[in-house]
């Protein structure tokens, strides 16, 4: 009985000792440290292995204590206001690894040298501010503002190639070699796994990316006064030589056969829109897309410019659309003369709203570039594209003796040198109106049954005088 009682007593005592030891070895957190108060004398309280906090009347500081050759090495880390507990523990681990297998004297010198590197609170703030500033100049961050100024295709290109490859680099420190490496990586990337012919078009992509980067660095110069431009001196020939590849110009598919153009316009005009039928709407075309296709064929405008036309650009009295420079490729203002057929399209569309974009895309946003291209390719039997219409417009009219100056002006092509441009103060507005009237009648004759079969027949016919 006595043995059992004594066994119980000692086992209980043992458990109490273990519990007490565990409590003593429980590591402190930052809240515990901040709660410590000066008790009338300086105290050294253990926080973790080799790490202590010294509590004095005026401050609390982290200290380290190591033992080497039976002697203690004491050193001050920093105030608890200047360094976090995690940072203090990391410094202890770093010191411990550095003095491993060192004697007392060597360890003391290493600790002194390491702690001499400590930074003040002010220096720390300066360093943090510098880090934050450097992060601002990382390409992935600073390019976001520039990204908003680009069209959807350019945005996709920047997000698919430039940001993933160059995003972590400081734009002020990107070198020519970084750019060359970037282009080499672009050649290997396939952003569309379903497209098996992507390699053939890579030099075209690289050419566009070079232009994007050039514009980006121009933006940096104007906005942030950054004069550095690692792309500026690189020509396309330089890139071709360095990559061992050549950029091949790929011409758009374009028929210049009048009958093909007439058939295409007739097909578009006869399309049923989503507003024409009540059922089977999946077999119809959006009304804005249909009229955009007709308008594109009648005007020979560029796809990008046409999709950005707005109602407030129309001058109904003068029968023109004042197109601002920011939506033209030439970055010059342009006056589009409106014919009767164009006005009819605009008046029909006006019923559905006359604010914002004339040819609205999904959710009233700008229509996708591929919308018109894909439709024209499909409806023409892959004979032409949106850009191909411009080729047909120029070729057919020039072959029949129309003034090339009026044609090129309508296509917004620069045909004169700078001296000629300085002296020419007209945009041939009324001459182009007549030209567009003739073109509209040519591709969509009033009497379809008497439709001419060739350009030559049309211009020899008596009806020409009526235009």
Secondary structure, DSSP 8 states (H G I E B T S, - for coil): -HHHHHHHHHHHHHHHHHHHHHHHH----HHHHHH----SS-EEEEEETTEEEEE-SS-EEEEEEEEETTEEEEEEEEETTTS-HHHHHHHHHHHHHHHTT--HHHHHHHHHHHHTT---HHHHHHHHHHHHHHHHTBHHHHHHHHHTTS-HHHHHHIIIIIHHHHTTSBTTT--HHHHHHHHHHHHH--S-TT-TTGGGGHHHHHHHHHHHHHHHHHHHHHHH-----SSTT--HHHHHHHHT-------------HHHHHHHHHHHHT--BTTT-SS-GGGSB-HHHHHHHHHHHHH---HHHHHT-BGGGEETTTTEEEE-GGGSTT-S-EEEE--HHHHHHHHHHHTT--SSBSSB-GGGSB--HHHHHHHHHHHTTSS--HHHHHHHHHHHHHHTT--HHHHHHHTT---S-HHHHHH-----HHHHHHHHHHHHHHHS-SSGGG--SSHHHHHHSGGGGG-
